[in-house]
Amino acid sequence: DINLSDWDATIQSGAIRLGLAAVKGFGQRAWEHLKNVRSGGTFETLSEFCERVDTRLINLRALRMLIAAGAMDRLGRNRASMDAAVAQLQKNARELEEREGTKGQPTLFDLDEWEEGEEPAAETDAPELEEWNPWDRLQREHEALGFYLSMDPVRRFRIALSHLRPLHMENLHPRLVGRVIRLVGLVVAVEDDGPLLEGREEVIVDLEGLPVFLSRHLAE
């Protein structure tokens, strides 16, 4: 939470509150500046946040990562709407540059992070969009934090998967070498090139942090 989180994780009201250090693109200098600005009062809206912070320290990339991670949830209708609002703020900043000849001065939008065709349409009023679908939301969380925070993406399949009687990863043991076992998890990445794969018709599948060798045919 942009108003409540410290740099590191803390215990608040009997629960763990994630620290802002976990958000990619948000560094120590940005945190020190945010802490100073926040001492003058909590942030109420996304626009207010953008007006109060030093845009040389918290740029567009950092802002989008904060939104995707859920740190800005209290400042807007939902994450999709805030992400689209950034497009409107960016448009306003560019118009201001053109009117007042301020181009060259650092703004929140010095770093263009939108992929081609991805930038939401910037409307006159603050956009009110439907929230991202659960999977898109989780993927953006993972991009911002490196892990899934709001939900375990495998949970919805847990009842069905229990009938397969998979082995829990924490129960992996050298004595199981040579035996056929079942593992269930989310494929995070697939590596098809590297020194460990030379001369092998296999790929390395990252199964939620566990590297697994798998034939290229099965991986496809």
Secondary structure, 3 states (H helix, E strand, C coil): CCCCCCCCCEEECCEEECCHHHCCCCCHHHHHHHHHHHCCCCCCCHHHHHHHCCCCCCCHHHHHHHHHHCCCHHHCCCHHHHHHHHHHHHHHHHHHHHHHCCCCCCCCCCCCCCCCCCCCCCCCCCCCCCCCCHHHHHHHHHHHHCCCCCCCCCHHHHHHHHCCCCCCHHHCCHHHCCCCCCCCCCEEEEECCCHHHCCCCEEEEEECCEEEEEEHHHHC
